[in-house]
């Protein structure tokens, strides 16, 4: 399955008193990577909300912390879609340094109406863009 890679540099503000990346900041890194993944497909979240009336929201996360990252580390967030549904995307995301896994997570993201936050089908243009990139990968 094709993966999307997004580079992240650890800034001082990302670290805690022990000098390592604060655990919640890994979620921010993963969120940025998913946003850039969507942008790489040709979709801006602001336009999805204003034009299609949808937003993507995190429904659930299962995360494991393997190794600490530190100030000034060059990390890569690897994002792969493992499952799609009518309104659901399941991402496998790994934050790594030099191919060494620091953190990994399974993230469930739902497509919902921006008006009432009820699940709606992922719009056809997004599905077609995903199929074009992930052809023959079960997406």
PLY file of the C-alpha trace (Angstrom):
ply
format ascii 1.0
element vertex 139
property float x
property float y
property float z
element edge 138
property int vertex1
property int vertex2
end_header
0.00 0.00 0.00
1.25 3.47 -0.85
2.21 5.71 2.02
2.40 9.47 2.40
5.56 10.82 4.07
5.62 14.19 5.82
8.80 15.62 7.45
8.61 17.21 10.89
11.37 18.98 12.80
11.13 18.91 16.60
11.22 22.41 18.02
12.00 23.34 21.61
8.30 24.14 22.14
7.46 20.49 21.29
9.44 19.15 24.25
8.66 18.76 27.92
10.74 19.39 31.04
12.71 16.22 30.36
13.77 17.44 26.93
11.72 14.92 24.97
8.68 15.40 22.76
5.61 15.81 24.95
3.27 12.88 24.30
0.34 14.98 23.02
2.52 16.62 20.39
2.80 13.35 18.48
-0.95 13.70 17.88
-0.31 17.17 16.43
2.39 15.80 14.15
-0.01 13.11 12.91
-2.80 15.65 12.40
-0.51 17.81 10.29
0.47 14.80 8.18
-3.19 13.88 7.55
-3.92 17.49 6.57
-0.98 17.48 4.15
-2.07 14.09 2.80
-5.50 15.54 2.01
-3.85 18.61 0.47
-1.68 16.32 -1.69
-4.92 14.87 -3.08
-5.96 18.40 -4.06
-8.33 19.24 -1.20
-8.12 22.04 1.34
-10.08 21.46 4.53
-11.42 25.01 4.51
-12.81 24.48 1.01
-14.33 21.13 1.97
-16.21 22.86 4.76
-17.35 25.87 2.76
-17.90 24.13 -0.59
-19.02 20.59 0.30
-20.29 21.19 3.82
-18.12 18.46 5.33
-15.30 18.14 7.81
-13.15 15.23 8.91
-13.05 14.52 12.64
-11.05 12.04 14.69
-13.32 9.33 16.04
-10.73 7.24 17.83
-7.01 6.73 18.32
-4.97 3.77 19.48
-1.41 4.98 20.06
1.79 3.39 21.31
4.90 5.28 22.30
8.06 3.29 21.50
11.01 5.67 21.84
11.42 9.32 22.78
12.19 11.99 20.21
14.16 15.05 21.27
14.71 18.69 20.39
15.93 19.23 16.82
15.25 15.66 15.69
14.24 15.31 12.05
11.21 13.03 12.04
9.00 11.64 9.32
5.31 10.90 9.75
4.34 7.97 7.53
0.61 7.84 6.81
-1.15 4.88 5.22
-4.85 4.19 4.76
-5.69 0.73 6.07
-9.47 0.81 5.66
-12.22 2.88 4.12
-15.94 2.88 4.71
-18.89 4.99 3.65
-17.91 7.79 6.03
-14.83 6.33 7.73
-11.12 6.36 6.97
-8.70 4.36 9.10
-5.11 5.54 9.01
-2.00 3.79 10.22
0.52 6.44 11.19
4.13 6.02 12.25
6.41 8.77 13.51
9.96 7.70 12.80
13.53 8.94 12.99
15.90 7.34 10.50
13.44 4.47 9.95
13.29 3.82 13.71
9.71 3.88 15.03
9.18 6.44 17.77
5.39 6.31 17.92
2.68 4.49 16.00
-1.06 4.88 15.94
-4.25 3.72 14.33
-6.47 6.75 13.76
-10.16 6.52 12.82
-11.41 9.61 11.01
-15.08 10.19 10.18
-16.51 12.42 7.48
-19.31 14.46 9.03
-21.64 17.28 8.08
-20.18 20.62 9.10
-23.69 21.75 10.07
-24.68 19.02 12.52
-21.64 16.72 12.90
-23.61 13.68 11.72
-21.77 11.12 9.56
-22.05 11.61 5.81
-20.57 9.77 2.85
-17.06 10.72 1.82
-17.61 12.85 -1.31
-17.03 11.16 -4.65
-14.26 13.59 -5.73
-12.21 12.59 -2.66
-12.86 8.88 -3.27
-11.80 9.25 -6.91
-8.61 11.07 -5.91
-7.78 8.33 -3.40
-8.47 5.61 -5.97
-6.22 7.31 -8.51
-3.31 7.33 -6.07
-3.99 4.02 -4.32
-5.17 2.00 -7.33
-4.90 -1.72 -6.74
-4.32 -1.23 -3.03
-7.81 -1.99 -1.75
-8.72 1.62 -0.99
0 1
1 2
2 3
3 4
4 5
5 6
6 7
7 8
8 9
9 10
10 11
11 12
12 13
13 14
14 15
15 16
16 17
17 18
18 19
19 20
20 21
21 22
22 23
23 24
24 25
25 26
26 27
27 28
28 29
29 30
30 31
31 32
32 33
33 34
34 35
35 36
36 37
37 38
38 39
39 40
40 41
41 42
42 43
43 44
44 45
45 46
46 47
47 48
48 49
49 50
50 51
51 52
52 53
53 54
54 55
55 56
56 57
57 58
58 59
59 60
60 61
61 62
62 63
63 64
64 65
65 66
66 67
67 68
68 69
69 70
70 71
71 72
72 73
73 74
74 75
75 76
76 77
77 78
78 79
79 80
80 81
81 82
82 83
83 84
84 85
85 86
86 87
87 88
88 89
89 90
90 91
91 92
92 93
93 94
94 95
95 96
96 97
97 98
98 99
99 100
100 101
101 102
102 103
103 104
104 105
105 106
106 107
107 108
108 109
109 110
110 111
111 112
112 113
113 114
114 115
115 116
116 117
117 118
118 119
119 120
120 121
121 122
122 123
123 124
124 125
125 126
126 127
127 128
128 129
129 130
130 131
131 132
132 133
133 134
134 135
135 136
136 137
137 138
